[in-house]
Amino acid sequence: MILDVLENAHRYLALHKGFAQAFEFLLRPDLKELPVDTYEIDGERVYAMVAKDPGGKKEDGLLETHEKFIDIQLVLAGTDTMGWKPKSLCKDPVEEYDPEEDIQFFRDEPDVWLPTQRGAFAIFFPEDAHMPLISPGQIHKVVVKLAVNQA
């Protein structure tokens, strides 16, 4: 898991083949004006989802993990207090991993809460269980999904 501000995005380009394309999209000057939708960046290997969602309560949230995709979650407005826990320590699954949706949910409590404000991003790898969208208000964010295995 990585938490940083967008100005430092260049420091992470070597971590994954698709990070350059992902951060190029996240640095678009018109990013805040894009309508809520899904945007193809590099086919199914790298794509972005622009969302405006009401925040939820910690007690109502579930940790989630993905095996096929890395998440880069950039907050455009509001504060998204994201929970985090190593997947290896999650012991209370809601159900089995869904390979079609690339998601598994856990009832476990996060070990850390990360108040992620406008201009900050979090990167969640497959070993990171995370609970996004925890906020008393609305959150405007972009989630870029990067396929773990890129040819």
PyMOL commands that place a pseudoatom at each C-alpha (Angstrom):
pseudoatom trace, name=CA, resn=MET, resi=1, chain=A, elem=C, hetatm=0, pos=[0.000, 0.000, 0.000]
pseudoatom trace, name=CA, resn=ILE, resi=2, chain=A, elem=C, hetatm=0, pos=[1.198, 3.472, -0.861]
pseudoatom trace, name=CA, resn=LEU, resi=3, chain=A, elem=C, hetatm=0, pos=[-0.278, 6.802, 0.239]
pseudoatom trace, name=CA, resn=ASP, resi=4, chain=A, elem=C, hetatm=0, pos=[1.101, 9.962, -1.360]
pseudoatom trace, name=CA, resn=VAL, resi=5, chain=A, elem=C, hetatm=0, pos=[0.209, 13.173, -3.178]
pseudoatom trace, name=CA, resn=LEU, resi=6, chain=A, elem=C, hetatm=0, pos=[-0.120, 13.428, -6.941]
pseudoatom trace, name=CA, resn=GLU, resi=7, chain=A, elem=C, hetatm=0, pos=[2.974, 15.650, -7.276]
pseudoatom trace, name=CA, resn=ASN, resi=8, chain=A, elem=C, hetatm=0, pos=[5.072, 12.602, -6.309]
pseudoatom trace, name=CA, resn=ALA, resi=9, chain=A, elem=C, hetatm=0, pos=[3.502, 10.208, -8.818]
pseudoatom trace, name=CA, resn=HIS, resi=10, chain=A, elem=C, hetatm=0, pos=[6.716, 10.113, -10.880]
pseudoatom trace, name=CA, resn=ARG, resi=11, chain=A, elem=C, hetatm=0, pos=[8.442, 8.249, -8.026]
pseudoatom trace, name=CA, resn=TYR, resi=12, chain=A, elem=C, hetatm=0, pos=[6.289, 5.155, -8.622]
pseudoatom trace, name=CA, resn=LEU, resi=13, chain=A, elem=C, hetatm=0, pos=[6.557, 4.725, -12.398]
pseudoatom trace, name=CA, resn=ALA, resi=14, chain=A, elem=C, hetatm=0, pos=[9.089, 1.884, -12.153]
pseudoatom trace, name=CA, resn=LEU, resi=15, chain=A, elem=C, hetatm=0, pos=[6.821, -0.240, -9.947]
pseudoatom trace, name=CA, resn=HIS, resi=16, chain=A, elem=C, hetatm=0, pos=[4.523, -1.384, -12.745]
pseudoatom trace, name=CA, resn=LYS, resi=17, chain=A, elem=C, hetatm=0, pos=[4.410, -1.252, -16.526]
pseudoatom trace, name=CA, resn=GLY, resi=18, chain=A, elem=C, hetatm=0, pos=[1.014, 0.510, -16.543]
pseudoatom trace, name=CA, resn=PHE, resi=19, chain=A, elem=C, hetatm=0, pos=[1.765, 3.199, -13.946]
pseudoatom trace, name=CA, resn=ALA, resi=20, chain=A, elem=C, hetatm=0, pos=[2.998, 5.725, -16.544]
pseudoatom trace, name=CA, resn=GLN, resi=21, chain=A, elem=C, hetatm=0, pos=[-0.313, 5.534, -18.441]
pseudoatom trace, name=CA, resn=ALA, resi=22, chain=A, elem=C, hetatm=0, pos=[-2.328, 5.583, -15.213]
pseudoatom trace, name=CA, resn=PHE, resi=23, chain=A, elem=C, hetatm=0, pos=[-0.627, 8.681, -13.826]
pseudoatom trace, name=CA, resn=GLU, resi=24, chain=A, elem=C, hetatm=0, pos=[-0.756, 10.421, -17.205]
pseudoatom trace, name=CA, resn=PHE, resi=25, chain=A, elem=C, hetatm=0, pos=[-4.549, 10.025, -17.032]
pseudoatom trace, name=CA, resn=LEU, resi=26, chain=A, elem=C, hetatm=0, pos=[-4.661, 11.181, -13.391]
pseudoatom trace, name=CA, resn=LEU, resi=27, chain=A, elem=C, hetatm=0, pos=[-2.661, 14.307, -14.284]
pseudoatom trace, name=CA, resn=ARG, resi=28, chain=A, elem=C, hetatm=0, pos=[-5.130, 15.399, -16.995]
pseudoatom trace, name=CA, resn=PRO, resi=29, chain=A, elem=C, hetatm=0, pos=[-5.993, 19.082, -16.521]
pseudoatom trace, name=CA, resn=ASP, resi=30, chain=A, elem=C, hetatm=0, pos=[-9.688, 18.327, -17.167]
pseudoatom trace, name=CA, resn=LEU, resi=31, chain=A, elem=C, hetatm=0, pos=[-9.895, 15.398, -14.731]
pseudoatom trace, name=CA, resn=LYS, resi=32, chain=A, elem=C, hetatm=0, pos=[-12.284, 17.140, -12.303]
pseudoatom trace, name=CA, resn=GLU, resi=33, chain=A, elem=C, hetatm=0, pos=[-14.671, 17.958, -15.158]
pseudoatom trace, name=CA, resn=LEU, resi=34, chain=A, elem=C, hetatm=0, pos=[-14.961, 14.414, -16.508]
pseudoatom trace, name=CA, resn=PRO, resi=35, chain=A, elem=C, hetatm=0, pos=[-18.436, 12.924, -16.084]
pseudoatom trace, name=CA, resn=VAL, resi=36, chain=A, elem=C, hetatm=0, pos=[-18.968, 9.884, -13.904]
pseudoatom trace, name=CA, resn=ASP, resi=37, chain=A, elem=C, hetatm=0, pos=[-18.087, 7.005, -16.220]
pseudoatom trace, name=CA, resn=THR, resi=38, chain=A, elem=C, hetatm=0, pos=[-15.473, 4.395, -17.094]
pseudoatom trace, name=CA, resn=TYR, resi=39, chain=A, elem=C, hetatm=0, pos=[-12.566, 5.468, -19.312]
pseudoatom trace, name=CA, resn=GLU, resi=40, chain=A, elem=C, hetatm=0, pos=[-10.399, 3.089, -21.311]
pseudoatom trace, name=CA, resn=ILE, resi=41, chain=A, elem=C, hetatm=0, pos=[-6.707, 3.896, -21.048]
pseudoatom trace, name=CA, resn=ASP, resi=42, chain=A, elem=C, hetatm=0, pos=[-5.095, 0.710, -22.393]
pseudoatom trace, name=CA, resn=GLY, resi=43, chain=A, elem=C, hetatm=0, pos=[-7.875, -1.732, -23.232]
pseudoatom trace, name=CA, resn=GLU, resi=44, chain=A, elem=C, hetatm=0, pos=[-8.850, -3.959, -20.337]
pseudoatom trace, name=CA, resn=ARG, resi=45, chain=A, elem=C, hetatm=0, pos=[-5.351, -3.729, -18.858]
pseudoatom trace, name=CA, resn=VAL, resi=46, chain=A, elem=C, hetatm=0, pos=[-5.623, -0.139, -17.630]
pseudoatom trace, name=CA, resn=TYR, resi=47, chain=A, elem=C, hetatm=0, pos=[-8.868, 1.772, -17.186]
pseudoatom trace, name=CA, resn=ALA, resi=48, chain=A, elem=C, hetatm=0, pos=[-10.280, 4.491, -14.950]
pseudoatom trace, name=CA, resn=MET, resi=49, chain=A, elem=C, hetatm=0, pos=[-13.579, 4.919, -13.175]
pseudoatom trace, name=CA, resn=VAL, resi=50, chain=A, elem=C, hetatm=0, pos=[-14.684, 8.437, -12.241]
pseudoatom trace, name=CA, resn=ALA, resi=51, chain=A, elem=C, hetatm=0, pos=[-17.153, 8.356, -9.347]
pseudoatom trace, name=CA, resn=LYS, resi=52, chain=A, elem=C, hetatm=0, pos=[-19.112, 10.672, -7.082]
pseudoatom trace, name=CA, resn=ASP, resi=53, chain=A, elem=C, hetatm=0, pos=[-20.426, 8.642, -4.167]
pseudoatom trace, name=CA, resn=PRO, resi=54, chain=A, elem=C, hetatm=0, pos=[-21.817, 9.367, -0.738]
pseudoatom trace, name=CA, resn=GLY, resi=55, chain=A, elem=C, hetatm=0, pos=[-19.489, 8.290, 2.027]
pseudoatom trace, name=CA, resn=GLY, resi=56, chain=A, elem=C, hetatm=0, pos=[-20.411, 5.517, 4.391]
pseudoatom trace, name=CA, resn=LYS, resi=57, chain=A, elem=C, hetatm=0, pos=[-19.771, 4.653, 8.033]
pseudoatom trace, name=CA, resn=LYS, resi=58, chain=A, elem=C, hetatm=0, pos=[-16.867, 2.546, 9.243]
pseudoatom trace, name=CA, resn=GLU, resi=59, chain=A, elem=C, hetatm=0, pos=[-19.191, 0.090, 10.967]
pseudoatom trace, name=CA, resn=ASP, resi=60, chain=A, elem=C, hetatm=0, pos=[-21.090, -0.529, 7.715]
pseudoatom trace, name=CA, resn=GLY, resi=61, chain=A, elem=C, hetatm=0, pos=[-18.026, -1.051, 5.518]
pseudoatom trace, name=CA, resn=LEU, resi=62, chain=A, elem=C, hetatm=0, pos=[-16.257, -4.192, 4.384]
pseudoatom trace, name=CA, resn=LEU, resi=63, chain=A, elem=C, hetatm=0, pos=[-12.638, -4.704, 3.472]
pseudoatom trace, name=CA, resn=GLU, resi=64, chain=A, elem=C, hetatm=0, pos=[-12.122, -5.723, -0.155]
pseudoatom trace, name=CA, resn=THR, resi=65, chain=A, elem=C, hetatm=0, pos=[-9.282, -7.326, -2.080]
pseudoatom trace, name=CA, resn=HIS, resi=66, chain=A, elem=C, hetatm=0, pos=[-8.518, -7.861, -5.751]
pseudoatom trace, name=CA, resn=GLU, resi=67, chain=A, elem=C, hetatm=0, pos=[-6.243, -10.506, -7.259]
pseudoatom trace, name=CA, resn=LYS, resi=68, chain=A, elem=C, hetatm=0, pos=[-6.117, -9.423, -10.909]
pseudoatom trace, name=CA, resn=PHE, resi=69, chain=A, elem=C, hetatm=0, pos=[-5.944, -5.627, -10.535]
pseudoatom trace, name=CA, resn=ILE, resi=70, chain=A, elem=C, hetatm=0, pos=[-4.032, -2.948, -8.653]
pseudoatom trace, name=CA, resn=ASP, resi=71, chain=A, elem=C, hetatm=0, pos=[-6.074, 0.102, -7.588]
pseudoatom trace, name=CA, resn=ILE, resi=72, chain=A, elem=C, hetatm=0, pos=[-4.839, 3.667, -7.707]
pseudoatom trace, name=CA, resn=GLN, resi=73, chain=A, elem=C, hetatm=0, pos=[-7.488, 5.714, -5.893]
pseudoatom trace, name=CA, resn=LEU, resi=74, chain=A, elem=C, hetatm=0, pos=[-7.181, 9.505, -6.282]
pseudoatom trace, name=CA, resn=VAL, resi=75, chain=A, elem=C, hetatm=0, pos=[-9.456, 11.799, -4.277]
pseudoatom trace, name=CA, resn=LEU, resi=76, chain=A, elem=C, hetatm=0, pos=[-10.653, 14.840, -6.243]
pseudoatom trace, name=CA, resn=ALA, resi=77, chain=A, elem=C, hetatm=0, pos=[-13.000, 16.303, -3.599]
pseudoatom trace, name=CA, resn=GLY, resi=78, chain=A, elem=C, hetatm=0, pos=[-13.917, 15.393, -0.050]
pseudoatom trace, name=CA, resn=THR, resi=79, chain=A, elem=C, hetatm=0, pos=[-11.961, 13.150, 2.302]
pseudoatom trace, name=CA, resn=ASP, resi=80, chain=A, elem=C, hetatm=0, pos=[-12.011, 9.392, 1.813]
pseudoatom trace, name=CA, resn=THR, resi=81, chain=A, elem=C, hetatm=0, pos=[-10.936, 7.763, 5.074]
pseudoatom trace, name=CA, resn=MET, resi=82, chain=A, elem=C, hetatm=0, pos=[-9.766, 4.435, 3.687]
pseudoatom trace, name=CA, resn=GLY, resi=83, chain=A, elem=C, hetatm=0, pos=[-9.161, 1.440, 5.911]
pseudoatom trace, name=CA, resn=TRP, resi=84, chain=A, elem=C, hetatm=0, pos=[-6.227, -0.926, 5.323]
pseudoatom trace, name=CA, resn=LYS, resi=85, chain=A, elem=C, hetatm=0, pos=[-5.146, -4.354, 6.547]
pseudoatom trace, name=CA, resn=PRO, resi=86, chain=A, elem=C, hetatm=0, pos=[-2.780, -6.956, 5.090]
pseudoatom trace, name=CA, resn=LYS, resi=87, chain=A, elem=C, hetatm=0, pos=[-4.843, -9.520, 3.208]
pseudoatom trace, name=CA, resn=SER, resi=88, chain=A, elem=C, hetatm=0, pos=[-2.819, -12.269, 4.890]
pseudoatom trace, name=CA, resn=LEU, resi=89, chain=A, elem=C, hetatm=0, pos=[-4.302, -11.206, 8.254]
pseudoatom trace, name=CA, resn=CYS, resi=90, chain=A, elem=C, hetatm=0, pos=[-7.933, -11.176, 7.090]
pseudoatom trace, name=CA, resn=LYS, resi=91, chain=A, elem=C, hetatm=0, pos=[-9.725, -14.132, 8.700]
pseudoatom trace, name=CA, resn=ASP, resi=92, chain=A, elem=C, hetatm=0, pos=[-13.447, -13.405, 8.264]
pseudoatom trace, name=CA, resn=PRO, resi=93, chain=A, elem=C, hetatm=0, pos=[-14.451, -13.587, 4.564]
pseudoatom trace, name=CA, resn=VAL, resi=94, chain=A, elem=C, hetatm=0, pos=[-18.016, -12.703, 3.615]
pseudoatom trace, name=CA, resn=GLU, resi=95, chain=A, elem=C, hetatm=0, pos=[-17.803, -15.192, 0.732]
pseudoatom trace, name=CA, resn=GLU, resi=96, chain=A, elem=C, hetatm=0, pos=[-15.243, -16.774, -1.572]
pseudoatom trace, name=CA, resn=TYR, resi=97, chain=A, elem=C, hetatm=0, pos=[-13.249, -14.742, -4.069]
pseudoatom trace, name=CA, resn=ASP, resi=98, chain=A, elem=C, hetatm=0, pos=[-15.301, -13.883, -7.183]
pseudoatom trace, name=CA, resn=PRO, resi=99, chain=A, elem=C, hetatm=0, pos=[-12.920, -14.196, -10.170]
pseudoatom trace, name=CA, resn=GLU, resi=100, chain=A, elem=C, hetatm=0, pos=[-15.434, -12.675, -12.585]
pseudoatom trace, name=CA, resn=GLU, resi=101, chain=A, elem=C, hetatm=0, pos=[-15.747, -9.471, -10.530]
pseudoatom trace, name=CA, resn=ASP, resi=102, chain=A, elem=C, hetatm=0, pos=[-12.179, -9.750, -9.165]
pseudoatom trace, name=CA, resn=ILE, resi=103, chain=A, elem=C, hetatm=0, pos=[-13.269, -9.075, -5.601]
pseudoatom trace, name=CA, resn=GLN, resi=104, chain=A, elem=C, hetatm=0, pos=[-13.477, -10.656, -2.199]
pseudoatom trace, name=CA, resn=PHE, resi=105, chain=A, elem=C, hetatm=0, pos=[-14.974, -8.985, 0.876]
pseudoatom trace, name=CA, resn=PHE, resi=106, chain=A, elem=C, hetatm=0, pos=[-13.959, -9.441, 4.507]
pseudoatom trace, name=CA, resn=ARG, resi=107, chain=A, elem=C, hetatm=0, pos=[-15.684, -8.461, 7.770]
pseudoatom trace, name=CA, resn=ASP, resi=108, chain=A, elem=C, hetatm=0, pos=[-12.329, -7.911, 9.515]
pseudoatom trace, name=CA, resn=GLU, resi=109, chain=A, elem=C, hetatm=0, pos=[-11.529, -4.520, 11.029]
pseudoatom trace, name=CA, resn=PRO, resi=110, chain=A, elem=C, hetatm=0, pos=[-8.859, -2.423, 9.293]
pseudoatom trace, name=CA, resn=ASP, resi=111, chain=A, elem=C, hetatm=0, pos=[-5.535, -2.065, 11.124]
pseudoatom trace, name=CA, resn=VAL, resi=112, chain=A, elem=C, hetatm=0, pos=[-5.050, 1.511, 9.887]
pseudoatom trace, name=CA, resn=TRP, resi=113, chain=A, elem=C, hetatm=0, pos=[-7.324, 4.356, 8.792]
pseudoatom trace, name=CA, resn=LEU, resi=114, chain=A, elem=C, hetatm=0, pos=[-5.955, 6.684, 6.109]
pseudoatom trace, name=CA, resn=PRO, resi=115, chain=A, elem=C, hetatm=0, pos=[-7.730, 10.061, 5.798]
pseudoatom trace, name=CA, resn=THR, resi=116, chain=A, elem=C, hetatm=0, pos=[-7.065, 10.654, 2.102]
pseudoatom trace, name=CA, resn=GLN, resi=117, chain=A, elem=C, hetatm=0, pos=[-7.761, 14.226, 1.061]
pseudoatom trace, name=CA, resn=ARG, resi=118, chain=A, elem=C, hetatm=0, pos=[-8.063, 16.058, -2.254]
pseudoatom trace, name=CA, resn=GLY, resi=119, chain=A, elem=C, hetatm=0, pos=[-4.934, 15.568, -4.366]
pseudoatom trace, name=CA, resn=ALA, resi=120, chain=A, elem=C, hetatm=0, pos=[-3.791, 12.460, -2.493]
pseudoatom trace, name=CA, resn=PHE, resi=121, chain=A, elem=C, hetatm=0, pos=[-3.869, 8.920, -3.806]
pseudoatom trace, name=CA, resn=ALA, resi=122, chain=A, elem=C, hetatm=0, pos=[-3.613, 5.421, -2.393]
pseudoatom trace, name=CA, resn=ILE, resi=123, chain=A, elem=C, hetatm=0, pos=[-2.261, 2.437, -4.291]
pseudoatom trace, name=CA, resn=PHE, resi=124, chain=A, elem=C, hetatm=0, pos=[-3.607, -0.938, -3.235]
pseudoatom trace, name=CA, resn=PHE, resi=125, chain=A, elem=C, hetatm=0, pos=[-1.892, -4.100, -4.450]
pseudoatom trace, name=CA, resn=PRO, resi=126, chain=A, elem=C, hetatm=0, pos=[-3.448, -7.594, -4.334]
pseudoatom trace, name=CA, resn=GLU, resi=127, chain=A, elem=C, hetatm=0, pos=[-1.988, -8.159, -0.853]
pseudoatom trace, name=CA, resn=ASP, resi=128, chain=A, elem=C, hetatm=0, pos=[-3.771, -5.039, 0.482]
pseudoatom trace, name=CA, resn=ALA, resi=129, chain=A, elem=C, hetatm=0, pos=[-7.269, -5.343, 1.892]
pseudoatom trace, name=CA, resn=HIS, resi=130, chain=A, elem=C, hetatm=0, pos=[-8.877, -1.905, 1.760]
pseudoatom trace, name=CA, resn=MET, resi=131, chain=A, elem=C, hetatm=0, pos=[-12.132, -0.226, 2.756]
pseudoatom trace, name=CA, resn=PRO, resi=132, chain=A, elem=C, hetatm=0, pos=[-12.776, 2.896, 0.655]
pseudoatom trace, name=CA, resn=LEU, resi=133, chain=A, elem=C, hetatm=0, pos=[-15.620, 5.425, 0.696]
pseudoatom trace, name=CA, resn=ILE, resi=134, chain=A, elem=C, hetatm=0, pos=[-15.689, 6.118, 4.428]
pseudoatom trace, name=CA, resn=SER, resi=135, chain=A, elem=C, hetatm=0, pos=[-16.749, 9.739, 4.895]
pseudoatom trace, name=CA, resn=PRO, resi=136, chain=A, elem=C, hetatm=0, pos=[-19.574, 11.850, 6.350]
pseudoatom trace, name=CA, resn=GLY, resi=137, chain=A, elem=C, hetatm=0, pos=[-19.930, 13.614, 2.973]
pseudoatom trace, name=CA, resn=GLN, resi=138, chain=A, elem=C, hetatm=0, pos=[-19.750, 12.990, -0.749]
pseudoatom trace, name=CA, resn=ILE, resi=139, chain=A, elem=C, hetatm=0, pos=[-16.498, 11.810, -2.311]
pseudoatom trace, name=CA, resn=HIS, resi=140, chain=A, elem=C, hetatm=0, pos=[-15.419, 12.638, -5.856]
pseudoatom trace, name=CA, resn=LYS, resi=141, chain=A, elem=C, hetatm=0, pos=[-12.633, 10.287, -6.896]
pseudoatom trace, name=CA, resn=VAL, resi=142, chain=A, elem=C, hetatm=0, pos=[-10.984, 8.400, -9.705]
pseudoatom trace, name=CA, resn=VAL, resi=143, chain=A, elem=C, hetatm=0, pos=[-9.983, 4.760, -9.412]
pseudoatom trace, name=CA, resn=VAL, resi=144, chain=A, elem=C, hetatm=0, pos=[-7.534, 3.501, -12.000]
pseudoatom trace, name=CA, resn=LYS, resi=145, chain=A, elem=C, hetatm=0, pos=[-7.423, -0.275, -12.341]
pseudoatom trace, name=CA, resn=LEU, resi=146, chain=A, elem=C, hetatm=0, pos=[-4.193, -1.860, -13.615]
pseudoatom trace, name=CA, resn=ALA, resi=147, chain=A, elem=C, hetatm=0, pos=[-3.972, -5.516, -14.543]
pseudoatom trace, name=CA, resn=VAL, resi=148, chain=A, elem=C, hetatm=0, pos=[-1.342, -7.173, -12.361]
pseudoatom trace, name=CA, resn=ASN, resi=149, chain=A, elem=C, hetatm=0, pos=[-0.028, -9.284, -15.238]
pseudoatom trace, name=CA, resn=GLN, resi=150, chain=A, elem=C, hetatm=0, pos=[0.619, -7.184, -18.333]
pseudoatom trace, name=CA, resn=ALA, resi=151, chain=A, elem=C, hetatm=0, pos=[2.317, -8.599, -21.393]
for i in range(1, 151): cmd.bond("trace and resi %d" % i, "trace and resi %d" % (i + 1))
show_as sticks, trace
zoom trace
